[in-house]
Amino acid sequence: MGQGLSLTVTLIVLALSLAGAGGLVWLEKRPVEPGRLRLFPTTPLIFIALLVAVVMIVHLLTLMGAETGGGRRPF
């Protein structure tokens, strides 16, 4: 395997992060049982999963040849 993420790995990570975010949203929307504490912090994990998905989308665009930035450009 070469350096960096290939297209296949990028798509797999994107799909897993979106599926994970969907599963966590499902856990978040379940009704609360009185007297039981939720020991699994779903809200920060949803944010992290969506952040990973955005990074993978940008990486996918870069792999397809789109310019997603070029640093500082002269006026």
C-alpha positions as CSV (number, residue, x, y, z in Angstrom):
1,M,0.0,0.0,0.0
2,G,1.3,3.4,-0.9
3,Q,1.5,6.5,1.2
4,G,-1.8,8.2,2.3
5,L,-5.3,6.9,2.1
6,S,-6.5,5.2,-1.1
7,L,-10.0,5.7,-2.5
8,T,-11.2,2.5,-1.1
9,V,-10.0,3.2,2.5
10,T,-11.5,6.8,2.2
11,L,-14.9,5.4,1.2
12,I,-14.9,2.8,4.0
13,V,-14.0,5.3,6.7
14,L,-16.6,7.7,5.3
15,A,-19.3,5.0,5.4
16,L,-18.3,3.8,8.9
17,S,-18.4,7.3,10.3
18,L,-21.8,8.1,8.8
19,A,-23.1,4.7,10.0
20,G,-21.7,5.4,13.5
21,A,-23.2,8.9,13.6
22,G,-26.6,7.4,12.6
23,G,-26.4,4.7,15.3
24,L,-25.4,7.3,17.9
25,V,-28.3,9.5,16.9
26,W,-30.6,6.5,17.2
27,L,-29.2,5.9,20.7
28,E,-29.7,9.6,21.6
29,K,-33.3,9.6,20.5
30,R,-34.4,6.6,22.6
31,P,-36.6,7.3,25.5
32,V,-34.9,7.7,28.9
33,E,-35.7,5.0,31.4
34,P,-36.4,6.6,34.8
35,G,-33.8,5.7,37.4
36,R,-31.1,4.7,34.9
37,L,-28.1,6.8,34.1
38,R,-26.7,6.9,30.5
39,L,-23.0,6.1,30.9
40,F,-22.3,6.5,27.2
41,P,-21.8,10.1,26.0
42,T,-23.5,10.1,22.6
43,T,-23.5,13.8,21.8
44,P,-19.7,14.3,21.7
45,L,-19.3,11.1,19.8
46,I,-21.8,12.2,17.2
47,F,-19.8,15.4,16.7
48,I,-16.6,13.4,16.3
49,A,-18.1,11.0,13.8
50,L,-19.5,13.9,11.7
51,L,-16.2,15.6,11.9
52,V,-14.4,12.5,10.5
53,A,-17.1,12.3,7.8
54,V,-16.4,15.9,6.7
55,V,-12.7,15.3,6.6
56,M,-13.2,12.2,4.5
57,I,-15.5,14.1,2.1
58,V,-12.8,16.7,1.6
59,H,-10.2,14.0,1.1
60,L,-12.5,12.3,-1.4
61,L,-12.8,15.6,-3.3
62,T,-9.0,15.9,-3.2
63,L,-8.6,12.4,-4.6
64,M,-10.9,13.3,-7.5
65,G,-8.8,16.3,-8.4
66,A,-10.6,19.2,-6.8
67,E,-8.6,22.0,-5.2
68,T,-9.6,22.3,-1.6
69,G,-7.2,25.1,-0.7
70,G,-3.8,26.2,-1.8
71,G,-2.5,28.1,1.1
72,R,-1.9,31.8,0.8
73,R,-2.3,33.2,-2.6
74,P,-1.0,36.6,-3.8
75,F,-3.4,39.4,-4.5
